[in-house]
Amino acid sequence: MNNATPSLLVQGYEVVIGFETHTQLTTQSKIFSRASTSFGAEPNTHASAVDFALPGALPVMNKGAVQRAIEFGLAVNAHIAESSVFARKNYFYPDLPKGYQISQFEIPVVQGGSVEFFLDGHKKTVRLVRAHLEEDAGKSLHEDFIGMSGIDLNRAGTPLLEIVTEPDMRSSAEAVAYAKELHKIVTWIGICDGNMQEGSFRCDANVSVRKPGAPLGTRREIKNLNSFKFMQQAMDFEIRWQIEQLEDGHTIQQATVLFDPETGETRSMRTKEDAADYRYFPDPDLPPLVIGREWVEKTRAEMSELPRVMAARFMADYGLSEYDAGQLTQSKAVAAYFEAVAASSQQPKLASNWVMGELSRRLNADEKSIERSVVTPAMLAGLIARIADGTVSNNAARQVFDAMWTGQGKDVDAIIDAKGLKQISDSGELEAIIDGVLAANAKNVEEVKAGNAKAFNALVGQAMKATKGKANPTQVNELLKKKLG
């Protein structure tokens, strides 16, 4: 693992986390049938004979699901297997009418790869083991008010790409950052809509703790985490619980656990199964999945610019830092907004600062996406141009931005004039004001000449006060230095 910082210890223990993420693919039909994958239909109205496991119904592979798996593999620099095999994962559950799930076991379609992201300014890399295609199960519905349960097979057969990591993460914060980056990648390339509330992006966290240098501890798997907030809460509780158990002299039993958002606690659901418990064997109804290199290369050529490629371009073309470029490529919408502002204002660094700073802060406060920003790229570019040419100070620019955000106007120059925010940049006018400040602050002048830097800052403050904050601070500094020798 490529970590810029050492692992954090929690009460003397090292945390070890690996992830399995079920990513629902954006096909219109299911992975082995032509039934619709649309969400929210009446129970069992989007289920075919294959999904109901009726005798004689045979699965047929959905090419669109394979296409999306290839795209993901290319996005994370993984190996795309030229030939992969489907297997039957056998277990009993009411929402699994066949008595097995069609998945991939020994030879997955996507092998290896990695996901890179920043956490607290440090670059992290999480290695991927695999990403394999499989079908989703149905859903059990419990109607407590009538004391009955039912099975909805609308989800059964929905195509999933299960993405499995190495146990590379060393804190809950790092694991959440990885999950967010993975969410960005799959939505960026369009293979998943990323809707966590509808179950399109569900994470299972394998959590264990150990003393530094010791073998890996026994892991417990937290299932079906569909919120970044709950994800962190669940892992933090599980980490504390495991440490307490070990400190009290108990051993950790491998188990599958669920997180209860109401109590903030995890609870054991069942003893964790191993691969042998599922009795995997090749599915006799599905031949090997063969992917020609020409298909992979055609997909590579047709894919849109990937986040990491765009970030590298931002660094090369706009002179941005690796961190800034990474932040601006968190989504296509943010990247497009930044590029529009940078192109129009010809001030890429200022554009980067304002998009990541004031704009981001306002969007978060109002719970808006950047697509719904009140301040358009053209408006922000106009404001940045006025900062660059010295018309307004940074403080005045924030007042202009506030006016645009709150609907007080769209024209930058009109707002500057209406609010009297134009900087005083006339050297003659400023020189007269500074002469008055020096005359009124003789003691500070003597202290500056004696080498007191604080006294110089005090004179700058007096000059800015005399101009009611409208003076160009750079010119004020230069003129004071010139007059004080």
PLY file of the C-alpha trace (Angstrom):
ply
format ascii 1.0
element vertex 485
property float x
property float y
property float z
element edge 484
property int vertex1
property int vertex2
end_header
0.00 0.00 0.00
1.25 3.48 -0.88
0.56 5.62 2.18
2.21 8.97 2.77
1.53 8.70 6.53
1.95 5.78 8.93
-1.05 3.82 10.16
-2.97 5.41 13.01
-3.23 3.36 16.19
-6.46 3.16 18.17
-5.75 2.31 21.81
-2.57 0.58 20.70
-4.27 -1.43 17.93
-3.90 -1.17 14.19
-7.16 -1.13 12.23
-7.37 -3.20 9.05
-10.27 -2.70 6.62
-11.15 -4.20 3.26
-14.20 -3.40 1.15
-16.61 -5.29 -1.07
-18.85 -2.94 -3.05
-21.93 -4.05 -4.97
-22.33 -1.64 -7.87
-25.62 -1.90 -9.76
-24.95 -1.49 -13.47
-26.96 0.92 -15.60
-28.37 -1.58 -18.06
-32.06 -1.35 -18.91
-32.54 -5.11 -18.58
-31.25 -7.72 -16.14
-28.00 -9.59 -16.43
-29.50 -12.93 -17.58
-33.02 -11.97 -18.70
-34.85 -9.23 -20.57
-36.85 -8.08 -17.53
-36.60 -4.36 -16.70
-34.23 -3.05 -14.02
-36.25 0.14 -13.37
-36.74 0.99 -9.70
-40.02 1.42 -7.82
-42.42 -0.84 -9.76
-45.14 -2.90 -8.08
-43.70 -6.09 -6.54
-42.96 -8.91 -8.98
-43.98 -6.96 -12.09
-40.39 -6.78 -13.37
-39.53 -10.46 -13.03
-39.29 -13.00 -15.84
-39.38 -16.79 -15.94
-35.59 -16.73 -15.41
-35.95 -14.54 -12.32
-38.72 -16.76 -10.93
-36.52 -19.83 -11.60
-39.26 -21.60 -13.53
-38.24 -25.04 -14.85
-36.54 -24.89 -18.23
-35.82 -21.13 -18.10
-32.20 -20.52 -19.13
-29.97 -17.48 -18.52
-28.62 -15.43 -21.45
-25.72 -13.03 -20.84
-26.41 -9.27 -21.14
-23.69 -7.74 -23.34
-24.26 -4.31 -21.81
-23.25 -5.60 -18.39
-20.00 -6.97 -19.82
-19.35 -3.63 -21.57
-19.66 -1.79 -18.27
-17.33 -4.23 -16.53
-14.72 -3.59 -19.23
-15.10 0.16 -18.77
-14.55 -0.14 -15.03
-11.49 -2.32 -15.52
-9.95 0.26 -17.84
-10.79 3.09 -15.42
-8.80 1.45 -12.59
-5.92 0.12 -14.74
-6.93 -3.50 -14.19
-6.45 -6.57 -16.36
-9.51 -7.56 -18.39
-9.65 -11.36 -18.57
-9.93 -12.65 -22.11
-11.92 -15.58 -20.75
-13.83 -15.71 -17.46
-16.24 -18.21 -15.96
-19.59 -17.99 -14.18
-20.27 -20.16 -11.15
-23.19 -21.09 -8.94
-22.96 -19.78 -5.39
-25.27 -22.09 -3.44
-27.20 -20.95 -0.40
-30.81 -20.93 0.75
-32.77 -17.76 1.31
-36.44 -17.01 0.52
-35.59 -14.23 -1.96
-33.31 -16.55 -3.96
-35.75 -18.83 -5.80
-33.11 -20.83 -7.69
-31.34 -21.79 -4.47
-28.12 -20.34 -5.89
-26.76 -17.05 -7.16
-24.94 -16.83 -10.49
-21.63 -15.13 -9.83
-17.95 -15.39 -10.74
-15.50 -17.14 -8.46
-12.17 -18.46 -9.69
-11.77 -16.36 -12.86
-13.38 -12.89 -12.60
-13.74 -10.55 -15.56
-11.68 -7.73 -13.94
-8.46 -8.60 -12.14
-6.29 -6.26 -10.07
-6.25 -2.49 -10.49
-6.14 0.27 -7.89
-7.97 3.36 -6.66
-6.08 6.52 -5.68
-7.40 9.43 -3.61
-6.35 12.15 -1.19
-7.02 12.17 2.54
-5.92 15.15 4.64
-3.59 16.19 1.84
-1.89 12.79 1.62
-2.17 10.54 -1.42
-3.51 7.05 -0.73
-3.68 3.95 -2.90
-6.02 1.02 -2.33
-5.31 -2.11 -4.36
-8.19 -4.02 -5.92
-8.28 -7.80 -5.91
-11.01 -8.19 -8.50
-14.33 -7.00 -9.86
-16.74 -9.73 -10.91
-20.16 -9.83 -12.51
-23.09 -11.38 -10.69
-26.84 -11.19 -10.30
-28.61 -9.57 -7.37
-31.09 -11.43 -5.19
-34.71 -10.43 -4.57
-36.02 -8.61 -1.54
-38.00 -9.76 1.50
-40.82 -7.41 2.48
-42.03 -7.50 6.07
-45.49 -6.00 6.60
-45.64 -5.73 10.39
-49.08 -4.15 10.42
-50.64 -7.30 8.93
-48.14 -9.74 10.39
-47.01 -11.10 7.03
-43.89 -11.21 4.90
-43.60 -11.37 1.13
-40.98 -11.70 -1.58
-40.40 -9.12 -4.32
-38.30 -10.46 -7.20
-38.10 -7.19 -9.14
-34.47 -6.83 -8.03
-33.62 -10.50 -8.65
-31.25 -10.74 -11.60
-30.27 -7.07 -11.55
-26.67 -6.86 -12.85
-24.01 -6.16 -10.25
-20.28 -5.59 -10.45
-18.82 -6.59 -7.09
-15.56 -4.71 -6.47
-13.24 -6.28 -3.88
-10.20 -4.59 -2.31
-7.13 -5.82 -0.52
-7.23 -5.08 3.25
-5.29 -1.85 2.62
-7.24 0.71 4.65
-6.13 1.63 8.15
-8.92 3.85 9.48
-12.62 4.44 9.02
-11.86 7.87 7.51
-9.59 6.27 4.92
-12.23 3.64 4.09
-14.91 6.29 3.60
-12.56 8.32 1.39
-11.97 5.20 -0.71
-15.71 4.56 -0.99
-16.32 8.15 -2.11
-13.58 7.90 -4.73
-14.97 4.61 -6.03
-18.46 6.16 -6.14
-16.99 9.04 -8.17
-15.35 6.68 -10.65
-18.40 4.48 -11.35
-20.74 7.46 -11.73
-18.19 9.43 -13.81
-17.89 6.65 -16.40
-21.65 6.06 -16.27
-21.72 2.39 -15.30
-23.74 3.09 -12.12
-26.16 5.85 -11.15
-24.69 5.87 -7.64
-28.08 6.15 -5.91
-27.29 4.79 -2.46
-30.85 5.18 -1.16
-32.12 2.84 -3.89
-29.33 0.34 -3.28
-27.37 1.05 -6.46
-24.11 1.41 -4.51
-23.84 -0.79 -1.42
-20.69 -1.43 0.58
-19.67 -4.28 2.87
-16.78 -3.42 5.21
-14.52 -6.19 6.53
-13.09 -4.87 9.79
-10.43 -6.35 12.05
-7.86 -5.06 14.55
-4.42 -6.26 15.57
-1.37 -5.23 17.52
1.23 -3.62 15.21
3.29 -6.30 13.47
0.94 -9.11 14.46
-0.88 -11.34 11.91
-4.20 -10.10 10.58
-7.00 -10.32 13.14
-10.34 -12.06 12.71
-12.58 -9.93 10.55
-16.26 -9.17 10.91
-18.19 -8.05 7.83
-20.59 -5.11 8.15
-23.20 -5.63 5.44
-25.14 -3.26 3.18
-23.82 0.16 4.15
-25.63 2.60 1.86
-24.62 5.97 3.32
-21.17 7.47 3.81
-22.25 8.84 7.20
-23.50 5.47 8.45
-20.45 3.79 6.92
-18.10 5.72 9.19
-20.33 5.34 12.25
-20.60 1.58 11.73
-16.85 1.06 11.34
-16.01 3.30 14.31
-18.38 1.35 16.56
-17.11 -2.00 15.27
-13.47 -0.97 15.85
-14.20 0.10 19.44
-16.22 -3.07 20.10
-13.50 -5.40 18.83
-10.80 -3.64 20.86
-12.95 -3.84 24.00
-13.53 -7.56 23.42
-9.82 -8.24 23.04
-8.90 -6.09 26.03
-11.41 -8.04 28.14
-9.74 -11.29 27.15
-12.34 -12.47 24.62
-11.68 -13.70 21.09
-13.33 -12.29 17.97
-15.55 -14.72 16.10
-15.84 -14.30 12.33
-19.35 -13.06 11.63
-21.63 -11.04 9.38
-23.06 -8.02 11.21
-25.61 -5.30 10.49
-25.46 -1.64 11.50
-28.45 -0.08 13.25
-28.48 3.71 12.55
-30.94 4.28 15.40
-28.62 2.87 18.08
-25.34 3.51 16.28
-24.33 -0.09 16.98
-23.51 -3.19 14.99
-25.14 -6.54 15.83
-24.29 -10.03 14.71
-26.60 -11.50 12.06
-24.96 -14.87 11.39
-21.68 -16.70 11.53
-19.59 -15.63 8.57
-19.43 -18.18 5.77
-16.32 -19.08 3.82
-16.16 -19.89 0.12
-16.37 -23.62 0.84
-19.78 -23.13 2.49
-21.22 -21.93 -0.83
-20.11 -25.04 -2.77
-19.13 -23.05 -5.87
-19.08 -24.92 -9.16
-19.16 -23.74 -12.82
-22.65 -22.90 -14.05
-23.49 -25.52 -16.72
-26.00 -23.19 -18.42
-23.46 -20.44 -19.20
-20.39 -20.91 -21.43
-17.14 -19.06 -20.60
-17.33 -15.31 -21.16
-14.84 -14.51 -23.94
-13.76 -10.89 -24.43
-11.65 -10.14 -27.51
-8.84 -7.58 -27.29
-10.42 -5.59 -30.10
-13.51 -5.09 -27.90
-11.34 -3.84 -25.04
-9.35 -1.48 -27.27
-12.50 -0.14 -28.93
-13.93 0.57 -25.49
-10.71 2.28 -24.40
-10.79 4.54 -27.48
-14.45 5.51 -26.95
-14.33 6.22 -23.21
-14.57 9.81 -22.06
-11.62 11.45 -20.29
-11.11 9.70 -16.95
-10.80 11.68 -13.69
-7.09 10.87 -13.23
-6.34 11.82 -16.86
-8.27 15.07 -16.53
-6.49 15.86 -13.25
-3.11 15.36 -14.96
-4.23 17.71 -17.76
-5.31 20.35 -15.23
-1.85 20.16 -13.67
-0.11 20.48 -17.04
-2.39 23.07 -18.65
-3.32 25.23 -15.66
-0.34 24.76 -13.34
-2.52 23.38 -10.52
-1.21 21.23 -7.70
-2.00 17.52 -7.67
-4.35 18.06 -4.72
-6.25 20.93 -6.37
-6.56 19.01 -9.65
-7.91 16.01 -7.74
-10.51 18.11 -5.93
-11.69 19.75 -9.15
-12.24 16.37 -10.82
-14.53 15.02 -8.11
-17.35 15.12 -10.65
-17.79 15.99 -14.30
-20.02 18.90 -13.34
-17.40 20.47 -11.04
-14.66 19.97 -13.64
-16.77 21.53 -16.40
-17.68 24.52 -14.18
-14.01 25.13 -13.32
-12.87 24.88 -16.95
-15.53 27.34 -18.04
-14.44 29.86 -15.37
-10.73 29.37 -16.09
-11.19 29.76 -19.84
-13.29 32.91 -19.55
-11.25 34.64 -16.84
-7.79 33.42 -17.96
-7.02 33.05 -14.25
-6.93 29.28 -13.55
-5.45 29.48 -10.04
-7.98 32.09 -8.91
-10.73 30.06 -10.58
-9.56 26.96 -8.69
-9.49 28.82 -5.36
-12.99 30.26 -5.79
-14.61 27.04 -7.02
-13.10 24.99 -4.18
-13.55 27.78 -1.65
-16.44 30.25 -1.61
-18.58 28.47 -4.24
-18.18 25.08 -2.59
-18.98 26.55 0.83
-22.19 28.15 -0.43
-23.30 25.04 -2.27
-22.76 22.89 0.82
-24.58 25.36 3.07
-27.59 25.45 0.74
-27.37 21.69 -0.01
-27.20 22.37 -3.74
-25.34 20.59 -6.50
-23.06 22.69 -8.69
-25.51 22.26 -11.56
-27.98 24.36 -9.53
-25.50 27.08 -8.62
-27.04 30.56 -8.56
-23.70 32.00 -9.68
-22.98 30.82 -13.21
-19.44 30.23 -14.55
-19.71 33.46 -16.57
-20.65 35.46 -13.46
-17.79 34.01 -11.40
-15.34 34.56 -14.28
-16.39 38.22 -14.42
-15.76 38.60 -10.70
-12.34 36.91 -10.92
-11.37 39.24 -13.77
-12.09 42.22 -11.50
-9.93 40.72 -8.74
-7.10 40.13 -11.22
-7.14 43.67 -12.63
-7.23 45.22 -9.17
-10.74 46.65 -9.39
-11.80 44.94 -6.14
-10.00 43.41 -3.18
-10.60 39.82 -2.09
-12.78 41.02 0.75
-14.86 43.19 -1.57
-15.08 40.32 -4.05
-16.73 38.18 -1.36
-19.32 40.91 -0.89
-19.98 40.93 -4.65
-20.28 37.13 -4.66
-22.73 37.32 -1.76
-24.84 39.84 -3.67
-24.94 37.60 -6.75
-25.73 34.51 -4.65
-28.61 36.22 -2.85
-30.15 37.51 -6.08
-29.15 41.18 -5.79
-27.82 41.26 -9.32
-25.91 39.39 -11.99
-23.68 42.08 -13.45
-20.41 42.25 -11.51
-19.54 45.84 -12.46
-23.03 47.09 -11.60
-22.82 45.51 -8.13
-19.34 46.97 -7.54
-20.57 50.44 -8.46
-23.82 50.18 -6.50
-22.04 49.09 -3.33
-19.02 51.39 -3.78
-16.57 48.50 -3.60
-14.04 49.67 -6.20
-10.47 49.64 -4.90
-8.49 52.87 -4.71
-5.58 52.18 -7.03
-4.71 55.74 -8.02
-1.14 56.17 -6.78
-1.49 59.92 -6.29
-4.61 59.58 -4.14
-3.06 56.75 -2.13
0.19 58.65 -1.63
-1.68 61.58 -0.11
-3.57 59.28 2.27
-0.37 57.49 3.31
1.40 60.80 3.96
-1.41 61.65 6.37
-1.13 58.26 8.09
2.65 58.66 8.55
2.22 62.16 9.94
-0.38 60.95 12.45
1.63 57.91 13.58
5.14 59.23 14.20
5.82 56.69 16.96
5.07 53.75 14.66
7.29 55.29 11.99
10.22 55.43 14.43
9.59 51.82 15.51
9.55 50.65 11.86
12.89 52.34 11.28
14.17 50.51 14.36
13.18 47.18 12.75
9.77 46.53 14.34
7.71 44.58 11.77
4.55 44.82 13.86
4.71 48.60 13.67
4.80 48.37 9.87
1.67 46.18 9.90
0.00 48.73 12.15
0.68 51.45 9.57
-0.80 49.24 6.83
-3.89 48.80 9.00
-4.19 52.55 9.53
-3.94 53.16 5.77
-6.63 50.59 5.05
-8.82 52.11 7.77
-8.38 55.58 6.29
-9.60 54.29 2.92
-12.42 52.27 4.52
-10.79 49.10 3.19
-10.87 50.26 -0.42
-7.14 50.76 -0.91
-5.21 48.27 -2.99
-3.23 46.49 -0.22
-0.33 45.66 -2.53
0.09 49.32 -3.47
-0.25 50.38 0.16
2.60 48.06 1.13
4.79 49.24 -1.73
4.21 52.93 -1.05
4.86 52.57 2.69
8.09 50.70 2.05
9.17 53.35 -0.42
8.42 56.25 1.96
9.98 54.51 4.98
13.12 53.65 3.09
0 1
1 2
2 3
3 4
4 5
5 6
6 7
7 8
8 9
9 10
10 11
11 12
12 13
13 14
14 15
15 16
16 17
17 18
18 19
19 20
20 21
21 22
22 23
23 24
24 25
25 26
26 27
27 28
28 29
29 30
30 31
31 32
32 33
33 34
34 35
35 36
36 37
37 38
38 39
39 40
40 41
41 42
42 43
43 44
44 45
45 46
46 47
47 48
48 49
49 50
50 51
51 52
52 53
53 54
54 55
55 56
56 57
57 58
58 59
59 60
60 61
61 62
62 63
63 64
64 65
65 66
66 67
67 68
68 69
69 70
70 71
71 72
72 73
73 74
74 75
75 76
76 77
77 78
78 79
79 80
80 81
81 82
82 83
83 84
84 85
85 86
86 87
87 88
88 89
89 90
90 91
91 92
92 93
93 94
94 95
95 96
96 97
97 98
98 99
99 100
100 101
101 102
102 103
103 104
104 105
105 106
106 107
107 108
108 109
109 110
110 111
111 112
112 113
113 114
114 115
115 116
116 117
117 118
118 119
119 120
120 121
121 122
122 123
123 124
124 125
125 126
126 127
127 128
128 129
129 130
130 131
131 132
132 133
133 134
134 135
135 136
136 137
137 138
138 139
139 140
140 141
141 142
142 143
143 144
144 145
145 146
146 147
147 148
148 149
149 150
150 151
151 152
152 153
153 154
154 155
155 156
156 157
157 158
158 159
159 160
160 161
161 162
162 163
163 164
164 165
165 166
166 167
167 168
168 169
169 170
170 171
171 172
172 173
173 174
174 175
175 176
176 177
177 178
178 179
179 180
180 181
181 182
182 183
183 184
184 185
185 186
186 187
187 188
188 189
189 190
190 191
191 192
192 193
193 194
194 195
195 196
196 197
197 198
198 199
199 200
200 201
201 202
202 203
203 204
204 205
205 206
206 207
207 208
208 209
209 210
210 211
211 212
212 213
213 214
214 215
215 216
216 217
217 218
218 219
219 220
220 221
221 222
222 223
223 224
224 225
225 226
226 227
227 228
228 229
229 230
230 231
231 232
232 233
233 234
234 235
235 236
236 237
237 238
238 239
239 240
240 241
241 242
242 243
243 244
244 245
245 246
246 247
247 248
248 249
249 250
250 251
251 252
252 253
253 254
254 255
255 256
256 257
257 258
258 259
259 260
260 261
261 262
262 263
263 264
264 265
265 266
266 267
267 268
268 269
269 270
270 271
271 272
272 273
273 274
274 275
275 276
276 277
277 278
278 279
279 280
280 281
281 282
282 283
283 284
284 285
285 286
286 287
287 288
288 289
289 290
290 291
291 292
292 293
293 294
294 295
295 296
296 297
297 298
298 299
299 300
300 301
301 302
302 303
303 304
304 305
305 306
306 307
307 308
308 309
309 310
310 311
311 312
312 313
313 314
314 315
315 316
316 317
317 318
318 319
319 320
320 321
321 322
322 323
323 324
324 325
325 326
326 327
327 328
328 329
329 330
330 331
331 332
332 333
333 334
334 335
335 336
336 337
337 338
338 339
339 340
340 341
341 342
342 343
343 344
344 345
345 346
346 347
347 348
348 349
349 350
350 351
351 352
352 353
353 354
354 355
355 356
356 357
357 358
358 359
359 360
360 361
361 362
362 363
363 364
364 365
365 366
366 367
367 368
368 369
369 370
370 371
371 372
372 373
373 374
374 375
375 376
376 377
377 378
378 379
379 380
380 381
381 382
382 383
383 384
384 385
385 386
386 387
387 388
388 389
389 390
390 391
391 392
392 393
393 394
394 395
395 396
396 397
397 398
398 399
399 400
400 401
401 402
402 403
403 404
404 405
405 406
406 407
407 408
408 409
409 410
410 411
411 412
412 413
413 414
414 415
415 416
416 417
417 418
418 419
419 420
420 421
421 422
422 423
423 424
424 425
425 426
426 427
427 428
428 429
429 430
430 431
431 432
432 433
433 434
434 435
435 436
436 437
437 438
438 439
439 440
440 441
441 442
442 443
443 444
444 445
445 446
446 447
447 448
448 449
449 450
450 451
451 452
452 453
453 454
454 455
455 456
456 457
457 458
458 459
459 460
460 461
461 462
462 463
463 464
464 465
465 466
466 467
467 468
468 469
469 470
470 471
471 472
472 473
473 474
474 475
475 476
476 477
477 478
478 479
479 480
480 481
481 482
482 483
483 484
